[in-house]
Amino acid sequence: MIDLEVVILEKLRRGDLPRGLRYLNDLLKDVASGLHVRHRIVGLIERGLIKLEIGGDDEEAFREIIHRRFGIAPVDLSNLEPGGICRGFIIDSGKVGYGLYVDIGILTPKPIDGLYPLHSIRAQLAEGRQLPIRQIINMYHFYDDFPLEVRIAKLKEGKIEVELSDRQRESITEWSTLPFDRVIIYHALPDDLQSAIRSSSVERDLARVENLSLTTHLLTCKIGTEAPGIVAKLGLHLKGSRLFSFRPERWARG
């Protein structure tokens, strides 16, 4: 029997190999625990997405768990429907002035990204303020590989328009409405992040650590803890990573 191939909506850079794939394989083993299933990581494909082969009696259950945990790429444009929810990653951030492009895993008939247009970004994340895209990108640190859950807003003539899902919009708007500084970290595996947190002795300064993807993370600081200080301490231990501060009062000033 031929195993099923799936492309999961996680991304790794060449520099993340081979440790990133080993970490993912360990996660998959945990997910598959108790199931009659086999799995194999085929490797990276276009744009750093990851292809798996899965099979066995519990293949359907395993696929559903993978879908909920990581997201599974639609791959073909024909698999999309207006209103559908999917996961994606910002790509080519800041290269156009009319929005953000989101890689949602469409590879055939050719790679096509979803456009998150500026008017939708302003409506969902800037309270309708007529801010330029560059200012919004830099305020939220929406750079390449930031993961987003999006809704398919429009499909027309081979073009895709997206907007944030309700859940994603609520999550991000909390950054500016709640009085917590936050730290966004790119290009760090979870084990490296946890090691850096321990080594820099900032555990007591953090209210929450979220792994947004395999290599992108969001730290919520406790009230009274300033994000730039956390960035300075963690940065000493995460040399290959990019760390940014989000401060709610700065967003309020626009």
Residue, then its C-alpha position, 0 to 999 in steps of 0.5 A: m500500500i502506498d503511503l499518503e503524502v502530506v505537506i504540513l504548514e511548518k517552515l524550516r530554513r536550511g540553517d535549521l537542518p538537521r536539528g529542526l527535522r529531528y525536533l519535528n520527528d520527535l513531536l510526530k512520535d509523541v503525536a503518533s503514540g498509541l496509534h497504528v501508524r507509520h510516518r516519515i519526513v521526506g524533507l523540505i520542499e518549496r519555500g521551506l515547507i515540509k513533506l511527510e509520508i504517513g500510513g497505517d490503520d490509523e492514518e486518517a486519525f493521525r492526519e487529523i491530529i497533524h492537521r489540528r497541530f500543524g496545519i496541512a497545506p491545501v497544495d492545489l488551488s482547487n482545494l480552496e473555498p471562500g470562507g475556509i480557514c487555513r494557516g500560513f506564513i508571511i512572505d516577502s514582508g515589506k516588498v509591496g505597499y498594498g498589503l502583506y503576502v501569506d504563503i498558505g501552501i498553494l503549489t499547483p498549478k503554480p505557487i500562489d500566495g494569499l494577499y492580505p490587503l492593506h485596507s483589511i489590515r487597517a480595519q482588523l489591526a489598526e482600528g481603521r487608521q490610515l497607517p502605511i503598511r511599513q509602519i504596521i509591519n514594524m509595529y507588530h514585527f510582521y516579518d517573513d515566516f510569522p505564522l498567521e491563521v487566515r480566512i479565504a476572503k476572495l478567490k478570483e482568476g487565480k488570485i487569493e485574498v485573505e484576512l485574519s480569522d476571528r481567532q487570530r485577530e482577537s489574539i493579535t489585537e490583545w497585544s495592543t489592548l492588554p498592558f503586557d510587553r511582548v517579545i517576538i522571536y524568529h529562527a529559534l527551535p523551542d529547545d534552544l529558547q527554553s535553554a536561553i530562558r533558563s540561562s538568562s534567568v528570566e523565567r519569573d519575568l514571563a507570564r507566558v511562552e507560546n510556540l507559534s511555529l517550530t521556529t517563531h515564538l511569542l513571550t508575554c512579559k509580566i506587568g512591570t517587565e519591559a520587553p527590551g530588557i528581556v530581548a537583551k538578556l535572551g539575545l546573548h544566548l540566541k545568536g542566530s535568532r531575531l528578537f523584537s519588542f512589542r510595547p502596547e504604549r508605543w502602539a497607542r501613540g501610533 
